[in-house]
Amino acid sequence: MKISQISIKNFRLLEDVQLCLEDGATVVVGRNNSGKTSLTELFRRLLDEKTPRFRLADFSLGVHEQFWHTFEAHRNNEDEAIIREKLPAIITTLTVDYEGDTNLGPLAEFIIDLDEQCTSAQVNIRYALAPGKISQLFEGLDEDRHTFFKALKDRVPKYFEATIESEDPNDSTNRKELEPSNLRAVLQFGFINAQRALDDASNKEKAVLGKVFEKLFTAAASDTASTDDQTTAESLKSAVTEIESQIDADFNAQLQNLTPTFDLFGYPGLTDPRLRTETVLKVDQLLSNHTTVGYQGVNGMNLPESYNGLGPRNLIFILLKLFEFFKEFTNKQPTSGIHLIFIEEPEAHLHPQMQNVFIRKLGEIRDLFVARYNDGNPWPVQFVVTTHSSHIANEASFDSMRYFLTQPRETGSAVMKTEAKDLRTGLSDEDDANREFLHKYMTLTRCDLLFADRAILIEGASERLLLPEMIKKSDEGRPENESRLGSQYLSTMEVGGAYAHRFFNLLDFLNLRTLVITDLDTVDGNNNRTKCKVSQGTHTSNACINSWYIADGQANPTKDDLLAKTEIDKIKANRRLAYQIPHADGEACGRSFEDAFMLANLEKFEITGTTPDESETQAWELAKTVDKTDFAIKYAIMDSGWITPLYIEEGLRWLVGSPNVEEEAAGKNAASDEHVES
C-alpha cells in the first residue's frame, strides 16, 4: 500500500500541482521560493490538526480574483450553485494504490468502487465554504476592493471548513464523506523540520535530543508496544521508584528540623498530621526536562550535547526522530497502511560526504529497523525529502527527483505559480546511455543546475577562471535599472565542446535559461578536416555546434553558414549558443577562446598586423604557445584591464535578459535590420 500521486490545488504557490511519489524516497528540488516548504506545510495543516484550517493568505494569489467575481455574482443574485462553483477551494487529492494487499484495514472505508480490477482509492480533502454560509461570507461588504479583501481575511477561517471524502476513481460522482479520524487511521505522518534548534549553545539550550528520548519512552510504555519495549520501560520506572523512596526518606528526615518554626504559629494542632513530602518523578519529564543527553568524555566526565559539532548532532537527531516515528507506527493498533515522512533540508550542518551518505542510507535505515526491531514485518514508509543541496540531489536517481519550477501564472503576469516536473517522465525519451552520463556527470561535479536561476556551459578552465571577471565587467556596463548576473544564482558547468549537447534535453526540461559558450573549432574539409585558422576553414569539428543545427536540417553547417547566423538562429527555447565571431565588422575571427581573447585585445598582446589576415595569424601562433591555465589565472587575477570578446559579451547580455527569449531575439534582429536598411 502506498501513495502513488498527490494533487494540490490553490494552496500558495501550489495552484495546480501533481506530484508522483516513489515507493521509497522522493527528492524534491528546485530554486528558492519554488514551493518546496509549502508542500510540507500543507500536510502539516492537514494532519497535525484535528480540523484543518487555512487563512486567506494560504490561497494561491492567482485565485484571489475569484473571490471578487463570486462576490459580484452574489450581488447579482445568481444561483447558489454557480456562486459555489466560482468560489475557490483548497483541494488535496491522494491516490492510494493497494495492489497485492490482502489486509486493507482502515483503507476499506475509502474503497467505494465496485470494479474488481481497480486497485486504487482516491481521497479528497477539500477546504471550502461551509454549506449555507454564502450570505454570511459576503454580508455587509461594499465595492471597495481593499475593504473587501481586508474583511475576507477574518471571514475565511470563520466560514470555511475542511471535508474529507472518498471518490470512486472510475466515477467522480460516486463519493462518500468521511471523518478526519478515518484519514489519520489510514495515513500516519511524520515531520522533521528544517529548523531543529540544534545551534543554541547558551545556558538556556533546549535539550533537543532529550525530548526525542521522552517520546521514545512514551512509545515503549504504551499498551501496544512490544514485550521487550515494555520491559525496558518498566525497568526505567523501577529505577525511578527506588530514587523516589530514597529522596523521601532523606528529605523528610531533614524536614523535621523546620517544624519548630511552624510550632510558633500554633501549627500543626494536636490532631494535625506532621508535614511530609512525597517525591513523584515521571520518567518522560526526567528525559525531556531534567536529563541532558551528552557524549562520553574521559575521567568519568561527560561532554554536554552542545559540545558536539552541529553536523553530528543534526544526523543523530534525524536518526532518533526516524526511530521515534518507526516505533509510533509499529505500536499503533490497528496499524496504518501508509507512513509518510517529510524531511526538510537534511543537509543542515552536514558536510558534503555526509550528505551523500544520508540520502543513500535512507532505504538501509528502513530495512535495519524492520529486521532488528520489528521481526521482519514491513514498514510501509515513504520519504519526501526537500533539499537545496546539490550533493543530496545528485546522489539521488533521476527517477526519484521532482523539480519544482516557479513561473508566471500567465504571460506578463507578476503572479507566480509552481509546476512540479517529474524527471522520470520528463526524461523518458532520453536514451539510457545519455541518462547514465548525465547522472554520473552531475554526481562527479556536484553541479547545481537543479537550483540555479541561470546556467552557463563552457569549454574549459580558461573560460571558467575568467568568467567571473567577464560577468563583473558586463554588469558594470549595464544601466542601473537593469538586473545583473552577479545578483542571480548562476550555475557554471565545464563540459567541453564534445559534451555540451548531451545536456540540451535536460536544460529544456528544467526550463533553465542557459548560455552555451563553445569554440568555433574550424577544420579544412578539403584536407582531411585538419585543424586550421578560421579564414582557411570550411566546417567545424565542434559536436555541440553541429548538434545544435541538426534540428534545422543542417547536419554539417559550413563555416560561412555559422558566421552568417543571426542572434535568433542561435536561440532554441531557453538556450543560446555563443561561438567566436569577429570582434568588429571586417576584423579577424578567432578559432578558440585564447586567440579570440587576443584579437579583442590587440594592443595588450602586441598584435600589430595591418590586415585581418596578419592579425589572425599572429594571434593563432601566439595562442599555440600559451599554457591555458596560466593564461587564465594571469588575466583573471593579475591583469584585469582587458575587453571581453564580443561573442561572450553578447551571450551574457542575452543571459541576464527576460525569459521570453525568442520574442526578445526577434526584436533585436528586426531593429538590426532596420538599422542596416537605413
N, C-alpha and C positions, 0 to 999 in steps of 0.2 A: 504494500500500500504506500502510495506516495502522492505528493502534489506535483502534477506534471506542468501546470500552467497557472499563472496569476494574471488576471486582467484588472487594471485600475483605471477608473475614470474620475476626472475632476478633483483630484487631490494635489494641490500645489502645482509643481511643475509636471506632475504625472497626470496630464489631462486625458491622455488616451494611450495607455501603455500595456503591451502584452509581454509577459516575461515567462519563458520556459525554464523549468528547474531541472537540474541534473539529479541523478539518484544519490550522488554523494555530495560534493561541494560545488556550488555555483559561485563564480567570482565576478562581482560587479565592479566595473572600472569606468573611468571617464574623467573629464575635466572637472575643475572645481565648480560647485553650484550647478551640477547637472542632474540632481535629484536622487543621488545615492542615499543620503541621510533621510530624505523624505520617505523612501521605501521602508526603512526600518521604523521610522516614526509612525507611519500608517499602521503597521502591525502592532506596535506598542499600544496605540489608541484602541485598536480593535479587540485586543486580547488581554491587556493589563487591567482594563476596567470592566466592571460588571455590565455597564451600559456605555457603549462607545459614544463619545461626544466630540463635536468639532465646532470650530468657530467660522465666521465669515471669511477670515483671512486664510483658512485652510482650503477654501475652494479655489480652483485654478483661476488665475486672473482673466484668462480667456473666456470664462463663462460668467463673469460678473455682470456683463451686459444683459445676460438672460434674465437676471433678477429684475432689471428695469423693464424689459419687454413684458415680463409676466405682470408687473405692476400696471403697465398700460392696458394689458388685456383685461385685468381685473376691473379697472376703471371703466372700460368699455363694455362691462357686463358680459364678457364672453363665457362660454360654457366652462364649468369647473374642470372637466376632463382635459380641455385644451390648455387651460391655465397650468394644470399639473404637468402636462406634457412638456411645457416650456420651462418649467422651474428646474433649476439644476439640482442634481443629487450626487453625492459621493458614493461611488459603487465599486466594491471589490468583489471579484468573482474568482473562486478557487475551483480548479478542476482536479479531482482526486481519482487516480487510477487504482483499481483494486484487482486487476487481472491476476489470477492464480491464488488469491487469498480465499481460504475456506471459512475463516472466522472473521466476519465483518465487524462484530462488536458494535460499538456506538454508531459506526458509519451506516448501519442498517436503517437508521431513522432518515437518512438523506437519500436513500435509493428509492425512487418513486416510479421508475420506468418499468415497463413490462417486457422489454426486449432482452431475451436471454443472451444475445450476442454482445450487448452493451456492457462494458466493464469499467465505466467511469461515472462518477457522481459530480454534480455541479452545485456549488454553494454560493449563493449571492448574499452579500452583506451590504445593505443599502441605507444610507443616511439621507433622509428626505423629510419633507414637510409632513407632519402627522395628519391623519385624516381629520377633516372638519376645521382646519386651522388657517385656511386661506384668508378669511376676513380678519382674524387677529393679527396675521403677519403684516397686512397692509393697512390696518386701521389707523386713520389719522395722519397718514403720510401725505406730503404735498409734492409738487412737481420739481422742487429743487433737488438736484442730484446729490449734492453734498449732504444735505439734511437727510435724504432718503437712505443713503448707504451708512451714514452715521447711526441712524435708528436701527437699521437692519443688523448691525453688529451685535446689538443686545437681543434682538428677536430670534435670530437663527438658533442659538443654543436653547432658547426657551420653547420654540415651536417645532423644531426639527427633532426627529428621533431615528434610532437605528432599528432595522428589522432584519431578521435572518431567515432565509428561505432556501429550500432545495428546489432546483429546477431540472426538469427532465431534459437530458442532453439532446433528445430527439424531438422534443415538443416544448417550445418556450412558453406555451400557455398552460402547461401542466406544472403547477407549483404547490409547495407545501411550506407553510410558515412554521418556524421552529424557534426555540428559546436560545439565548446566548450560552446557557449551560450545555445544550446539545453540541454546540460548536467546540466549546472547551473540552468536552468529553472526547471528541474525535481528534482534535489538534492540540498538541502541547507545544508551547513556545518557550524559548529562552533568548535572552538578550545580553550580550557582552558589549557594553558601551565603549565609545571611543574615549570618553573622559572617565578614567578609572581611579582618580585620586591617589595615584601612586607616587607623586612627586612632591609631597608635602613632608619635609623632614623636620618640621618645627616641633616644639613640645606638645602641640595640640594635634599631632599627626593622627590620622584616623587608622585604627587597626584594621586595615582592609582585609588582610588575609584571615584575621581572627573572625571577622564577620562571615567569611566563607565557611570556616570550620563550624561556626554556630549552625549554619543551615545543613551542613553535612551531619551534624549530631542530631538535629531535628528529624532528618530523613531516616537516620539509623534507628531512632527511638520510636518510629511510627509502627502501628499495628501491622502494616503491610510489608514492613521491611523483612529482609532475610533473617534467618536464625542467627547467623554469625554477626550481622549488624546489630541485632537486638542485644546479643550477648555483650558486645563491645559497649553499647550504650549503658547497659545495666552495670557493667564494671566501672564506668565513669561515675555513675550515680552513687555506687557503693563507696568509691573513694572519697567523693564529696561528703557523704553522710558521716564518715569517720572524722573528716575535718570539722564538720559542724559540731559533733559531740565534743571534740577536744576544745574547740573555741568556747562552747557553752560552759564547760567545767572551769576553764581558766578565767574566762571573763567574769562569770558570776562570783567567783571567789574574790576577785578584786573589787567587784561592785559593792560588796558588803561594807567596805571601808567608807563608802559615801553615805550610808544610811543615817549616821548621827546628824548629818546636816539636815536631812528630811525630818528627823525627830523634833527639831527645834520648832517646826511649824505644825506639830501635832499630827504628823502623817508618817507612817500609817497608823490607824486606830488600833484598838485592842483586837478587833476582829478582822482588820485588813491584812491581806497576804503581803508578804515581803516582795519587793520588786525582783523580777527575774528576767533575764534576756533569753531570747531564743534565736539562734542564728539560722537563717534559711539561705542556702546558696543554690542557685539554679545553674546547671551546667551550661545551658545555652548562653545565659548572660555572662557567666565567667569567661566563656570563649570570646564573646564579642566586645565586652566592656572592660574586663579585668585581666585578660590574658594577652600578652604580647607574643606574637609569633616571631622568633628570632632565628639566628643561624649559629651553628656550633663554632665556638672560638677555641681558645686554649686556656689551660689552668682553670677549667670549670667556669669560665666566663663566656656567656653567650652574647653575640652581637645583635643589636636591635634590627628590626625589619628594614629600617631606613638606611642601614649601613651597606646593604647590598645594592648593586647597581640597578638602575631603573629597568634595564633590559631584562635581566633575570627575574626581577620582581614581577614585571609585566607577564613574562612567559609562565611563571609559577601561578600567577593569578588566573590566567586564561585556562590553564590545565585544571586547576582546582574548580573553577566555575563549570567547566565541561563535565567534570566528575560529579559535581553537585547536580547538574541537570540530568545526568545519566541516572543517578540514584533516585531523584524525584520521579523520573519516568518509570523505572522498574518497580518502584514502591506503590505506584498509583494503581488502584483497583476500581473498576476494570481498567486495564491498560489502554492507553490511547493507540490509535493505529498509526499516527504520524507524529514525529517530533521535528519541529523546525527551529533551528538555532541561528540567530543573526550575530555575526561577529563584525564589529565596526573597527576598521583600521588596526588590525593586529600588529602592524609594523611599528607602532609607537614604541620608541626607545630600543628597538631591536636592530642590531647591526645586519648588514645585507645577508650574510651567510645564514644567520638565524631566521631571517625572513624566508629564505629559500626553503630551509628545513621545515619550517612551520607548515606551510601550505602543502608540502609533500607528505607530512606526517599525520594530517587530519584523519585520513582513512585508517591509518595504523592505530591511532589513538582509539577510534571507534572499535576496531577489532580486538584490541587489547582489553578494553573494558568488558566487552562481551565475553571473551574467553576466560578472563580472570575473575570477574565479579558477577556474571550472570549465567553461568553454566552453559555457555554457548548459545543461549537464546538470543535471537536477533534484536538489535536496537535500530529501529527504522528511522534513523536520523538523517535529515537533510540540512546541510550547512549553507548559509548565504553569507559570503564574505565580501564586504565592501572595502575597497582599498585605494590608496593613492600611490602605492609602491610599485615601481616597475619590476622590482625583484620578485615580488609575490605574483604579479600579473604574468610575467614572462615564464615563471616556473609552472604556472597552471597551463593546462592544454587549451588550445583554441576552442575546442568543443565546449569547455566549461565556462567560457567567458561571455559576459553580457556587457555590451558597450553602451553607456548612457550618453546620448548626444543631445545637447540643448540647441534648439534653433528657433528663429522667429516663427510665431504661430502661422503667419501668412506673410507674403512678400511685403516688405516695407513696415511691418508691424514691430513695435517695441516690446510687445508681449511675447515671452518665450515659453516653450513647452519642450518636454523631453521625449525622445524616441529611444526605445530600448532595442538595440541591434544585436542579433544573435550571431556570433561568429561561426557557430556550427552550420547554420543555414546560409549565412551571408557569404561564406567562402566555399560553399558546396561545389561550385563549378571549378574551383582551383584544383589542379591535378595534385595527387598525393605527394609527388616529389617536391613540388614548389611549396606546399603546406609545410612539409618537414623542413625545407630550407628556411622558410620564414620563421618558424618557431625556434629552430636552432640558432639562427642569427640573432633574434631578439633576446634569447636566453643568454647567449655568449656576450653580447654587447650591452645588455641591460638597457635597451633602448626604451624611450618613454613616449613613443608615438601615441599610446592609448590615453595619455593625459595632456597632450600638447594642444596649444591654440593654433600653432603654425608649425610647419616642418620644412627642413632643408636637407635634401640628399646631395652629397658632394662626392667628388672623385677620391681625394686622398688627404694626406697630412698637411700639405701646403694650404689648401682651402680651409681645412679645419682650424689651423692655427691663426690664419689671417682673417677669417670670417668675423670674429667679434669686433675687430677694428673697422672692418668694412661696414658692419651694421651701425657702429657708432658714427662713422662718417656720414652714412646715409641718413640717419636720424637727425644729425646736426644740420643737414641741408634741407630739412623738411619744415614747412611753416608750423608755427606754434599750435595752431588749431587742429593739426592732423595727428593721428595716432602714430606711435613709434614701435618698431620691432623690439627695442630694448625693454619695453614695459610689458611684453607679452611672453607667455610660456612657449619658448621656441625649442623644438627638438631638432638637433643636428645629427645626421647619420652619415657615416663614411662608408659608402657602399661600392665605389668604383664604377666605371662605365659599363662593366660587364654584368653587373647585378642589379642596377637601379630598376630596370624594367620588371624585375620579379616582384616589386612592391606595388606596382600600379593598381592591381585589383584590391589589395588591402587598403591603400590610400583612398581609393574611390569609395570603398565600403565605409570607411571611417568618416568620409566626407571632410577630410582634413586638407585645408589649403596648403599646398606643398610646392616648393620651388625645387626643381631638379637641375643642379648645376653639373654639367659634364663637359667633356672635351670634344672638339671637332674631329680630331684623330684622322686627318686626311691620309689617303693612300692613293698610289698611282695604279689605276686599274689596267693600264697598258704595260705595267712592269711587275706582274705577279703581286699586285696590291702591296707594293713596298711602301713603307712609311716615308712620307715626304712633306715638304713645305706646302702650305695651303695653295699657293699660286701654281704649284705643279700637280696638285691632287685632282682626282676625278670623282672619288667617292669617300665614304667614311667607313672605318672599321669599328666604329662605336656601336655596340649591341643595343644600348639604350636608345640612341637616336634612330637606328633602323627599326627597332620595335615600335617606337612612337608613331612612325608614319606608315606602318603596315596597314593600320586601320583606314588610312586614306588611300589605299591602293598603291602606295609607293613602297614596295618591299626593299628597294635598294636605291634610295634617292641619290642624285649626283651632288657633288659639292656645290655646283652653281644653284641647284634647286634649294639647298639648305641655306645658302647665303641670301636667297631671294625671299625666304619665308617672312611673312609679317608677324606681328605680335599675336594676332588671333590664331594664326597657324600653329603657334607654339603653346596653345592653351587647350586642354581637354578637361572638361568638368572643373575640378578644383586643383588641377595640376598645371604647372607651367614649366616648359623646358627652356633652359638657357645654355647656349654654347657660344664659342667665340665668334665674334663679328668684328669688322673694322671699328676701331675706337672712334673714328670720324670718317665721313664720306671721302672716298678716294685714297684712304690710308691702307696700310698692310693689315692683314688679319693673322692672328696667332693660331697655332695648332693646338697648343696645350696651355695650361694656366700660366706657367712661368713665362713663356715668350709673349703671351697676351699681356701679362702684367708689365713686362719690359716695354712693349710697344705703346702702352698707355702712359709710360713714364720715361720718355726718350732721354731727357737730359740727365736724369738720375743714373741711368745705365750707360751714359756717354755713347748713345747710338746716334751717329752723325750722318747716316745715309741721306743722300739728296733726293732719292726716289723711293717710292714704296717698296720696290724690289730690294734695294740696298738695305733699307731698314729691316725688312723681313729677314734677309739673310743674316745680318748682324745679330738680331735677336735669336734667330734659330741656332746659330753657332754658340752664342753665349749661354743659351739655356741648356745646351748639352754639357756644359762644364760645371753647373751648379749642383750642389747637394740639396735636394728638395727640402729636407727638414731644416738644415742650416739656413737656407734661403728664407723659409717661412718664419723661423724664430727671429732672424735679424730684422725683418720688416714688420713683424708683429710686436716686437718689444723695443728694439734698439733704434729703429728708424721708421717713424710713422708718417713722415712727410711725403706721401705719395697719393696718387689718384686711383680709385677703384676702376678696373676695366669696365667698359660700358656694358658688356653682356651681363655682368653680375649686378651692376647698379640698376639696370632696367629690371632685372628679376627681383631685386629687393624692393623696388618701388611697387611692383605688382603685388608682392607677398604681403605687404602691410595694408593693402587696399581692401575694398569691400568684397564680400563673398560672391556677389553676382559677377563673376569674372568674365563670362562671355559677353555680356552687355557692356562691361567696362572696356574690354579689349576692342569690341566693335566700335565703340565711341571714339577711342583713341585713334584707331585706324581711319575712321571717317574724317576725323579732324586733320590727320596727317595728309590724307588725300586732298582735302580742301586746300591745305597749305601749299601742296605741290602744284595744284592747278592754278592757284592764284599767283 
